Amino acid sequence: MQRRSLIRAARLAVSLLGVRLGLPWFRVTTPARAASMMDQGSMQEMMAPENREAMRTGMALFASHADVRRVVTDLPDGVHAVTTSADPKVATLIQAHVAEMYARLDSGNAFPYPMSASVPMLFENSTRYQRKLMALPDGIGVTETSTDPTMIKVIQSHAREITGFVREGMPAMMRGMMR
């Protein structure tokens, strides 16, 4: 599918989804803005061969969001989040996704994610906060903390963003893309 056709199809799908779900706040981007996003390279970079597996995992999680449970506790210096699923396949996806993102953070191998305001900040400042990962039988527990007040806000914002993805699935992701 050519880029213009893909953009039109995505825009139409988002519009229909917003109308169908009765979401008056669901902003649809203009074709010029969508083309601009594509021209910036964010989308192409995100779909590069080295990012495809992470994209597949992420999309599978979006498709399974109703099977995911998430509890986030704000801490004075960050967050503690537990993300689980009763479905063993979804639990494995959660573990794989978080482990891969943490490995990328540790190696400086940023994951291009234009749908998120917090992910680029986390990658750009990966040495300014601490991450602790704990595999659970049905998912994952993470604790992210910092002594930097700005990073604490970014960490907490990211936790809320992920919680929105779990609660709403693709509409939350698309809303981030349309910003």
N, C-alpha and C positions, 0 to 999 in steps of 0.2 A: 504494500500500500504506500503510495507517495505521501510525503510529509504533509502537504495541504489536505489531502483526504483524511489522513489520520487526525489532524488537528480538528477538522470539521466534525468528524465522527465523535471524537472525545468531547468536543463542545456540546454537541447535540445530546450525547449520553448524559453529561452533567446537567444540562438544562432539564431534560426529561426526568432525571432522578430528583432534582430539586423540586420540580413541579409535582411529581408523583408523591413525594414525601411531605409536601406542603411546607417547604423550607424557604420562607421569604428572605432569609438572610443569605441564602445560597447564591453567592455572586458568580456569575459566569464571565470568564475572561473574554476579551475581544479577540478576534483573529489576529490583530496586530500584536497584542500582548503575548498570545500563545506563540506566534512566530518569533517574537523577540526572545522568549524563553528558550525556544529551540535553537535560535541563532547564537545565544550565549553559550551553547554547548553543554548546559547542565543535563539536559535529557539525553543527548548522545553519550555523554560521559557516563551517565548512570547506566546506560544499556551496553557499555563496552564489554568485551568478552570477560575481562577480569572481574566484572561486577555482576555478571548474569546469575550466578548461583545465589548470591545474596539477594538479588531481586526476586528470584523464584521463591526463596524462603519467605521473604517479606510478603509477597503477593499471596502465598499459601496461608500465611498468618492472617492477612486481611480477610481472605475468604472464610477462615475459620474463627473469626473474632468472637462469634457468639458462644464458642466452646471455651473461651479463655476467661479466667478469673484473675483479677488484679487487685491487690491491696497495697496502698502507698501510705507510708507514715512520714510526714515531714519531720525532719530533725532540725535542731537549731543551726547545724552546719551542713545540711543536705537532705537526703532522703534515704529511706529503706523501702524497697519495693519487692513484693512477692507476686510473681506471675505464674499461674498454674493452669492445668487443664486435666479434666478427668479422662480425656481421650489421649492415650499414649502417643499416638502419632503427632498430635498437636503439641503435647508436652515436649517431645523430641525437637520439633520445629522451634519452639521457644528457646530451648537450651542451645540449639545450633546457632540461632540468630544472635542471641546475646553474646555467646562465646566468640563468634566471628567479629562482631562489632568491637568487643573488648580487645581482641587480638589486633584489629586494625588500629584502634586507638593507641595501643602499646607500641606498634611498629611505625606509626605516623602515616599509615596508608589510608587516607581519608576516603570515606564513602560519600560520593556526591548524592545528595538527597534534597532536591529543590523544594520538596513539599514541607520541609521542616525549617522553622526558624532557629531551633535549638541545636540540631545536629551539627551544622557548620561551626557553631561556637564551641561545642564540645571538642570537636576535632582540632580546631585552631588553638585551643587552650588545654590540651590533654595532660600537660604536666602541672596544671594549676589545680587539679582535683584528684582525689584518691578514689579508687574503685575496688570493691570487694565482691567477688562472685561466689555464690554457693549453689551448687547443683542440688536440686531436690528430686525426689522420686517422680513427682508430677509437674516439674517445671524448674523455676530458678528463683533465687533470692539475690538481690543486689543491694549494696549499700554504697552510696556515692556521697563524698563529703569534701569540703574545702574550708580553708581559713579565709578565703577571699570572698567578701560579701557579694561581689558581682557574679562570681562563679556559683555561689550558693543559689542565687536567683535563677541562673541558667539551668542548673541541675534540677531545681524544683519545677521550672517551666517545662523541661523535657519530660519529667515524670507525669505532669498533667497532660502533655501532648500525647504520650503513649497511652495513658488511661483513656483519652478521647478516642484513639485508634481502636482500643479494645472495646469500648462501649459502642461506637458508631460504625466502625469499619471504614470502608472506602469513602463515604461522604466526608469523614473527618480528614482523610488524606487529601481528597480533592479540594476541600476548602483551603488547606494549606497551600496547595499548588496555585490556587486562584488569587492568593494575596497579592 
